[in-house]
Amino acid sequence: MKRSPVSPTVDFEQEGVQHGFLRLPHSRDDSAWGSISIPVTTIKGGEGPTVLLTGANHGDEYEGPIALFDLANRLKADEVTGRVIIVPAMNYPAFRSGTRTSPIDKGNLNRSFPGRPDGTITEKIADYFQRHLLPLADFVLDIHSGGKTLQFVPFAAAHRLADPKQEARCVAAMKAFAAPYSLMLREIDSVGMFDTAAEEMGKVFVSTELGGGGSASATTLAIARRGVRNLLVHAGVISAAPEHAASILLDMPSGDCYITCETTGLLEMCTDLGSPVHTGQVIARVHDIERTGTAPVEYRAARDGILAGRHFPGLIAVGDTLAVIAVPVP
């Protein structure tokens, strides 16, 4: 395997607090010998576990970057037993452009793992995380929200795993995050995801969806900040009492939890996020925008549960995820 072109300006083994960059050469029209400089902070205080904290895996999701840039400014080495590695904006080109994918190569970082050291810019970033950062970590928290096209009830998430002991560790960390909802998330497609890369290495991995619409609120930021702190406490990296909060456990038992749009038009949601839904209930209507006098197409729930996610913009197209239903666990 070729050497990664990414070079850190910090020493991950050095004690104390270091702020620097993951530097990736990128020759382009406006900077012939330029580079992409992804901000990174490492905080090391003696022996203990390593927690890798990441945000902006998708560039239009903001709770993670805000919470993690803030944490990088505040967390001190004498508060840490072990190591915390903070990358507030993984897909830095996408983050700078406010888009889900990279403006350079259109790469979706969370579908690009394990990456390639001689691939596209996005593949090079994925490769560095795969081969250099994930092996350092015991716990990984990747903070997502819905971005510009989705909106969710605020949840932390874990996945069903082949190893029940690893799954139990991930579930314990998810619950420790203490989001308003804790979801056993069924992915549409897990191939190429950061989640999958970390889980296949045996790491304790937690993800989130903390809102959406391409912005952040005071409420969702408070959930992110509390959750990050709670996870560091849970990992044993900081010594403090966790901040407890009620969390509703949810599951996605089958693929019919997803409702996929089969028409293009104007979206009318008929129920709000967090509301209970029942089998056969009309969740949404899609109106024809090409002509008047056409009845809207109705979309119905295939199971009982709550509305956990929805398409966010007012216009929707064939193939878009229209809604996500999750089932409360007694």
ZIFENTA-V574720 format. One record per run of one state. SS is the DSSP state (~ for helix, > for strand, _ for the rest). FROM is the first residue (numbers start at 1). TO is the last residue. If there is no record, write none. Layout:
SS | FROM | TO
SS | FROM | TO
This chain:
_ | 1 | 5
> | 6 | 8
_ | 9 | 15
> | 16 | 25
_ | 26 | 27
> | 28 | 28
_ | 29 | 30
> | 31 | 31
_ | 32 | 34
> | 35 | 45
_ | 46 | 49
> | 50 | 55
_ | 56 | 62
~ | 63 | 74
_ | 75 | 76
~ | 77 | 79
_ | 80 | 81
> | 82 | 87
_ | 88 | 91
~ | 92 | 97
_ | 98 | 108
~ | 109 | 111
_ | 112 | 120
~ | 121 | 136
_ | 137 | 138
> | 139 | 143
_ | 144 | 149
> | 150 | 152
_ | 153 | 154
> | 155 | 158
_ | 159 | 163
~ | 164 | 177
_ | 178 | 180
> | 181 | 184
_ | 185 | 193
~ | 194 | 200
_ | 201 | 203
> | 204 | 209
_ | 210 | 211
> | 212 | 212
_ | 213 | 217
~ | 218 | 235
_ | 236 | 247
> | 248 | 251
_ | 252 | 254
~ | 255 | 257
> | 258 | 260
_ | 261 | 264
> | 265 | 269
_ | 270 | 275
> | 276 | 277
_ | 278 | 281
> | 282 | 287
_ | 288 | 296
> | 297 | 300
_ | 301 | 304
> | 305 | 311
_ | 312 | 314
> | 315 | 316
_ | 317 | 320
> | 321 | 328
_ | 329 | 330
